Amino acid sequence: MRHVPMIPLLLFFAASLYGLDPGPVSGSASPSLSFAGAADLAVAYSADLRHAYASQGLKERAWVLGLRAYFPRLSLSVSENDRLQAIGADSFLKNYTLNLDQLLWDGGRTSMSRKLERMEINLSHSRLERMSADIAEAAIAAYRNVLSSRAVLEIRETALLALKEQRRILNEELGLGLALPVDLARADLSLAEAELELISLRSDLAELEQQFAELIGLETLPALEEKVDINRAAILPAAAAAGALAEERNPDLTEARFSIIKKQGELKYTSHSWIPTLRLTGGFGLSDQTYPLTRYNWSVGINIEFSSPWFQNAFTAQAGWEPPYDKTAQLQNRFTPLPDPAGALTKRQATLALALEREKYDLAFERTGRTARRAVEKCSLIDSKRILAVEAIALAAERCRLEELRLSLGQITRIDLMEIYIEYTQKEIAAVEAAAALLEAERELERLMDLRPGELAVFAASPSGQETFLTRSNS
């Protein structure tokens, strides 16, 4: 009975799988693509994000143009008043008037209003950054799924080669009378199941690659720089350092801080609503019966307005001159009781909104730090699982070697050995899944701390991340 050892073949393919980058899509000659590069491409390709940033730019420009509120308002009016009288002379009075209205003081309400608009723009910008981060994260997740699927596919292909070799040997043994036809049938069934699994994996991988390429705006994928390396040790920062950085830089907390500042501005704005508004008005006019207009007049006035939920009062004083002899003066006061009684609750509502926003921030602050510390522990546990999965591969390989010896001694059948090879394949896939889960957990931790892909190890190696430096290795 001839016997061809399969462990060297399996180990060779495993080494090529875990030591080299996954191959690029056929026909691709593009530069290699990293996690960060994929995130940048997805952000740059997103039409929704470009439109959102364009809208944000318009809001910024509108806010700048809002400075117009501080400058005088000019208006030009033209009128012609014709009067035909049955008794007396007809008149055809023509007027051209230039009016000016300048805000002198409103207790800072205009400035506060512009500050609130600026805060709303900042909040909108923060939401855009979160939208951008979500798009980038979707690209990274798609990248990670492609890597995992490629790794699993390569493991399955390696296992299929091993099973085919065993089936070939079994067929020769059947011709020599050393095996039964039922063994060959069972081997064919195992091969058929493995091939069906490969077809499903290839179909799923093609779909994942297409989705990933569409997400980053490419027709075909370039070579992928990253890899699912089951031997890569996790380098993690101290839990306390991760929590502190997350509390400082987490995007959700940053947006919550903006919200608190905005609520404070709204409360201040409503608190100053009772302060009177002082405006300067003026006008210059030309008039006459015929052209050219030879008569002119001018006037200057002050307008003071008090406004509150309980009363509204507007006082206007104006004086003017109509050369050569006429002078004018006008006083006017308009009082409105109870214009908006419900408005008396506006300040209380703003106070409650600010208190709620602060309470929500305190809860989010505590939760974010706790989540970051737990994320470090989660990464450490998943890294332990990865180490155990790698050790399980070594044990499975040793078992395969021993079972090959038992096969040579006639203690087991070749079908039993094929089943053991399949179990070995499952151990490899479990290690790949653990390594992919570690990549995902590390990325979640990076997002909590507002780090770009791959910056977790850099932060862990920095002095701020080394209070209790955690590193694991395969020993």
C-alpha positions in Angstrom: 0.0 0.0 0.0 1.5 3.3 -1.1 1.1 6.3 1.2 1.8 10.0 0.4 2.1 12.2 3.5 -0.3 15.2 3.3 0.9 17.3 6.3 3.8 19.0 4.5 1.4 20.0 1.7 -1.1 21.4 4.2 1.5 23.3 6.2 3.0 24.7 2.9 -0.4 26.2 1.9 -1.0 27.4 5.4 2.3 29.2 5.5 1.6 30.8 2.1 -1.8 31.8 3.3 -0.7 33.5 6.6 2.6 34.8 5.5 1.7 36.6 2.2 -0.8 39.2 1.3 -4.0 38.0 -0.4 -3.7 38.1 -4.2 -5.3 41.0 -6.1 -8.2 40.6 -8.4 -7.3 39.1 -11.7 -6.1 41.7 -14.2 -5.5 44.4 -11.6 -2.3 46.4 -11.7 -3.2 49.1 -9.3 -1.2 50.1 -6.2 -1.9 48.2 -3.0 -4.7 49.5 -0.8 -4.6 49.8 2.9 -7.5 50.1 5.4 -6.9 53.9 5.7 -6.7 54.2 1.9 -10.0 52.4 1.4 -11.6 54.6 4.0 -10.4 57.8 2.1 -11.5 56.4 -1.2 -15.0 55.7 0.1 -15.3 59.1 1.6 -14.1 60.8 -1.6 -16.5 58.8 -3.8 -19.7 59.3 -1.7 -22.0 61.6 -3.7 -24.2 62.1 -0.6 -21.3 63.3 1.4 -20.1 65.7 -1.3 -23.6 67.1 -1.5 -23.7 67.5 2.3 -20.4 69.3 2.3 -21.6 71.6 -0.5 -24.7 72.4 1.5 -22.4 73.1 4.5 -20.4 75.5 2.5 -23.5 77.4 1.5 -24.4 77.7 5.2 -21.0 79.0 6.0 -21.3 81.7 3.2 -24.8 82.6 4.4 -23.5 83.1 7.9 -20.7 85.4 6.7 -23.2 87.4 4.6 -25.3 87.8 7.8 -22.9 90.5 8.9 -25.3 92.7 6.9 -27.4 93.0 10.0 -24.9 95.4 11.6 -24.9 97.8 8.7 -27.4 100.5 7.7 -30.5 99.5 5.7 -31.2 101.8 2.8 -34.4 102.0 0.8 -35.4 104.1 -2.1 -39.1 104.9 -2.7 -40.6 106.7 -5.7 -44.2 107.9 -5.9 -46.4 110.2 -7.9 -49.6 111.6 -6.5 -51.9 113.1 -9.2 -55.0 115.0 -8.1 -57.6 116.4 -10.6 -59.9 118.9 -8.9 -63.2 120.2 -10.2 -62.7 123.4 -8.3 -59.1 124.6 -8.0 -55.8 123.9 -9.6 -54.8 120.3 -10.4 -51.6 118.9 -8.7 -49.1 116.4 -9.9 -46.8 115.8 -6.9 -43.7 113.7 -7.5 -41.6 112.3 -4.6 -38.2 110.5 -4.5 -37.2 109.5 -0.9 -34.1 107.8 0.4 -34.6 106.1 3.8 -32.0 104.9 6.3 -32.4 102.6 9.2 -29.5 101.8 11.5 -29.5 99.5 14.5 -27.7 101.2 17.4 -28.1 98.8 20.2 -30.2 95.7 21.0 -28.5 94.4 24.1 -26.3 92.0 22.1 -29.3 90.0 20.7 -28.0 90.2 17.1 -24.5 89.1 18.2 -26.0 86.2 20.2 -28.2 85.2 17.3 -25.2 85.0 15.1 -23.4 83.0 17.7 -26.3 80.5 17.9 -26.2 80.2 14.1 -22.4 79.6 14.3 -23.0 76.9 16.9 -25.6 75.3 14.7 -23.2 75.3 11.8 -20.5 73.7 14.1 -23.0 71.0 15.1 -23.9 70.4 11.4 -20.2 70.1 10.7 -19.8 67.6 13.5 -22.7 65.5 12.0 -20.9 65.6 8.7 -17.8 64.3 10.2 -19.8 61.5 11.8 -21.4 60.7 8.4 -17.9 60.6 6.9 -16.7 58.3 9.6 -19.7 56.0 9.0 -18.9 55.8 5.3 -15.2 55.1 6.0 -16.2 52.5 8.6 -18.4 50.7 6.0 -15.4 50.6 3.6 -13.2 49.2 6.3 -15.8 46.5 7.2 -16.1 45.6 3.6 -12.3 45.4 3.3 -12.2 43.1 6.4 -14.9 40.9 5.0 -13.1 40.4 1.7 -9.9 39.5 3.6 -11.7 37.0 5.7 -13.5 35.4 2.8 -10.3 35.1 0.8 -8.5 33.5 3.6 -11.3 31.0 4.2 -11.6 30.3 0.5 -7.8 29.5 0.3 -8.1 27.2 3.2 -11.0 25.4 1.6 -9.1 25.1 -1.7 -6.1 23.7 0.1 -8.3 21.2 1.9 -9.9 20.2 -1.4 -6.5 19.4 -2.9 -5.7 17.2 0.1 -9.0 15.4 -0.2 -8.5 14.9 -4.0 -5.1 13.4 -3.3 -6.5 11.0 -0.7 -9.3 10.0 -3.1 -6.7 9.3 -5.8 -4.8 7.1 -3.4 -8.0 5.4 -2.3 -8.9 4.7 -5.9 -5.5 3.0 -6.4 -6.0 1.0 -3.2 -9.4 -0.1 -4.5 -7.8 -1.5 -7.7 -5.4 -3.4 -5.5 -8.2 -4.8 -3.4 -7.1 -2.8 -0.3 -10.2 -0.7 -0.1 -14.0 -1.1 -0.5 -16.2 0.5 -3.1 -18.2 2.0 -0.3 -15.1 3.9 0.9 -14.6 5.4 -2.5 -18.3 6.4 -2.6 -17.9 8.1 0.8 -14.8 9.9 -0.5 -16.6 11.1 -3.6 -19.4 12.4 -1.3 -16.9 14.3 0.8 -15.3 15.8 -2.3 -18.7 16.8 -3.7 -19.6 18.6 -0.4 -16.2 20.3 -0.4 -16.7 21.5 -4.0 -20.2 22.7 -3.3 -18.8 24.7 -0.4 -16.1 26.2 -2.6 -18.7 27.3 -5.2 -20.7 29.0 -2.5 -17.6 30.7 -1.1 -16.4 31.9 -4.5 -19.9 33.3 -5.2 -20.0 35.1 -1.8 -16.5 36.4 -2.3 -17.3 37.8 -5.8 -20.3 39.6 -4.3 -18.3 41.0 -1.4 -15.5 42.2 -3.8 -18.0 43.8 -6.1 -19.7 45.6 -3.2 -16.4 46.7 -1.9 -15.2 48.0 -5.3 -18.5 49.9 -5.7 -18.2 51.4 -2.3 -14.8 52.9 -3.0 -15.6 53.8 -6.6 -13.4 51.3 -8.5 -14.3 48.9 -11.2 -12.0 46.2 -9.9 -10.1 45.9 -6.6 -6.4 46.6 -6.5 -4.0 44.5 -4.4 -5.0 44.6 -0.8 -2.2 45.6 1.5 -3.7 44.4 4.7 -4.1 40.7 5.6 -5.7 38.5 8.2 -2.6 37.3 10.0 -3.4 34.7 12.7 0.1 35.2 14.1 -0.2 39.0 14.6 -0.1 39.8 18.3 -2.5 42.5 19.6 -0.7 45.6 21.0 -3.1 47.4 23.3 -2.9 50.6 25.4 -3.7 50.6 29.1 -7.4 50.5 29.8 -7.2 53.8 31.8 -5.3 55.5 29.0 -7.9 54.3 26.4 -10.7 55.5 28.5 -9.1 58.9 29.0 -8.5 59.4 25.3 -12.0 58.3 24.5 -13.5 60.8 27.0 -11.4 63.5 25.4 -11.8 62.8 21.6 -14.9 60.6 21.2 -17.0 62.2 18.3 -20.3 61.6 20.2 -19.0 63.5 23.2 -17.6 66.3 21.0 -21.0 66.8 19.5 -22.6 66.7 23.0 -20.2 69.5 24.1 -21.3 71.6 21.1 -24.9 71.0 22.0 -24.3 72.2 25.6 -22.6 75.4 24.4 -25.6 75.9 22.0 -28.1 75.5 24.8 -26.2 77.9 26.9 -26.3 80.5 24.1 -30.1 79.9 23.7 -30.6 80.5 27.4 -28.6 83.7 27.3 -30.5 84.9 24.3 -33.9 84.3 26.0 -32.6 86.0 29.2 -31.8 89.2 27.3 -35.0 89.3 25.3 -36.4 92.1 27.6 -33.6 94.6 26.7 -34.9 97.4 24.5 -33.9 98.0 20.9 -32.6 101.4 19.8 -32.6 102.3 16.2 -31.7 105.4 14.2 -33.9 106.4 11.3 -33.4 109.1 8.7 -34.6 110.2 5.3 -34.0 112.6 2.5 -36.5 113.4 -0.2 -37.0 115.4 -3.4 -40.4 116.6 -4.5 -42.1 119.0 -6.9 -44.9 119.4 -9.4 -42.7 119.0 -12.4 -39.2 117.8 -13.4 -36.6 118.8 -12.4 -37.5 118.4 -8.7 -36.5 121.5 -6.8 -37.9 121.0 -3.3 -36.2 118.8 -0.8 -36.7 117.7 2.8 -34.9 115.6 5.4 -35.7 114.0 8.8 -33.9 112.2 11.6 -35.6 110.0 14.2 -35.0 107.6 17.1 -37.0 104.4 17.6 -37.0 102.6 21.0 -38.9 99.3 21.3 -39.5 97.3 24.5 -40.7 93.7 24.0 -41.7 91.1 26.6 -44.4 88.5 27.0 -46.5 90.9 29.1 -46.3 94.1 27.1 -44.8 95.6 24.0 -44.1 99.3 23.6 -42.7 101.2 20.6 -41.7 104.9 21.0 -40.7 107.0 18.0 -39.4 110.5 17.9 -38.7 112.2 14.6 -37.7 115.8 13.5 -37.2 117.2 10.1 -36.9 120.3 7.9 -38.5 121.3 4.6 -36.5 124.3 3.4 -36.8 127.2 3.3 -39.3 127.7 6.1 -41.1 124.5 7.3 -39.9 122.3 10.2 -41.5 119.1 11.4 -41.6 117.1 14.6 -43.4 113.9 15.4 -43.8 111.8 18.6 -45.6 108.4 18.5 -46.0 105.7 21.1 -47.7 102.3 20.6 -48.5 100.1 23.5 -49.7 96.4 23.3 -50.6 94.6 26.4 -50.0 90.8 26.8 -48.6 90.2 23.3 -47.4 86.7 24.1 -48.0 85.4 27.7 -46.8 81.9 26.8 -43.4 83.4 25.9 -42.8 83.9 29.7 -42.1 80.1 29.8 -39.4 80.3 27.1 -36.6 81.0 29.6 -37.7 78.1 31.8 -37.8 75.8 28.9 -34.3 76.8 27.8 -33.1 76.2 31.4 -34.6 72.8 31.4 -33.2 72.0 28.0 -29.7 73.0 29.2 -30.0 70.9 32.3 -31.1 67.9 30.3 -28.3 68.3 27.8 -25.7 68.4 30.7 -27.2 65.3 32.3 -27.1 63.4 29.0 -23.5 64.5 28.5 -22.5 63.3 32.0 -24.1 59.9 31.3 -22.4 59.7 27.9 -19.1 60.8 29.3 -19.1 58.0 31.9 -20.4 55.4 29.5 -17.8 56.3 26.8 -14.9 55.9 29.2 -16.3 52.6 30.6 -16.9 51.3 27.0 -13.4 52.1 26.0 -11.9 50.3 29.0 -14.1 47.3 28.3 -13.1 47.4 24.6 -9.5 47.0 25.6 -10.4 44.0 27.7 -12.5 42.7 24.8 -9.5 42.9 22.5 -7.4 41.2 25.0 -9.9 38.3 25.3 -10.2 37.9 21.6 -6.5 37.9 21.3 -6.4 35.1 23.8 -8.9 33.3 21.7 -6.7 33.8 18.6 -3.7 32.3 20.5 -5.7 29.3 21.5 -7.0 28.9 17.9 -3.4 29.0 16.6 -2.3 26.4 19.3 -5.3 24.3 18.2 -4.0 24.3 14.6 -0.6 23.0 15.8 -2.4 20.2 17.8 -4.6 19.3 14.9 -1.5 19.1 12.6 0.2 16.8 15.1 -2.9 14.7 15.2 -2.9 14.5 11.5 0.7 13.2 11.6 -0.2 10.6 14.2 -3.3 9.5 12.3 -1.2 9.1 9.1 1.0 6.7 11.1 -2.0 4.8 12.3 -3.2 4.6 8.7 0.1 3.1 7.6 -0.3 0.5 10.4 -3.8 -0.3 9.2 -5.5 0.9 12.4 -7.8 3.4 10.6 -9.2 3.8 7.1 -8.4 6.5 4.6 -11.9 7.8 5.0 -11.2 8.4 8.7 -8.0 10.3 7.7 -10.0 12.5 5.3 -12.4 13.4 8.1 -9.4 14.4 10.3 -8.2 16.6 7.5 -11.6 18.3 7.4 -11.4 18.9 11.2 -7.9 20.4 10.6 -9.5 22.8 8.1 -12.1 23.8 10.6 -9.3 24.7 13.1 -7.7 26.9 10.5 -10.9 28.6 9.7 -11.6 29.2 13.4 -8.1 30.9 13.7 -8.9 33.1 10.7 -12.3 34.1 12.2 -10.6 34.9 15.5 -8.0 37.1 13.8 -10.7 38.9 11.8 -12.7 39.4 15.0 -9.6 40.9 16.6 -9.3 43.3 13.7 -12.9 44.3 14.1 -12.6 44.8 17.9 -9.5 46.9 17.5 -11.2 49.1 15.0 -14.2 49.6 17.4 -11.7 50.7 20.0 -10.0 53.1 17.5 -13.4 54.6 16.7 -14.2 55.2 20.4 -10.9 57.1 20.6 -11.3 58.9 17.3 -8.2 57.2 15.8 -7.6 56.4 12.1 -7.2 52.8 11.1 -3.9 51.4 12.3 -3.2 54.2 14.9 -4.1 52.0 17.9 -0.7 50.4 18.0 1.0 53.9 17.7 -1.1 55.2 20.6 -0.3 52.1 22.6 3.4 52.6 22.1 3.3 56.3 23.0 4.0 57.4 26.6 0.3 58.3 27.2 -0.8 54.8 26.3 1.8 52.9 28.3 0.6 53.2 31.8 0.0 49.5 31.8 1.3 48.4 28.4 -0.5 45.2 27.3 1.1 43.0 24.6 0.5 39.4 23.8 2.6 37.1 21.8 2.4 33.5 20.7 4.8 31.6 23.0 
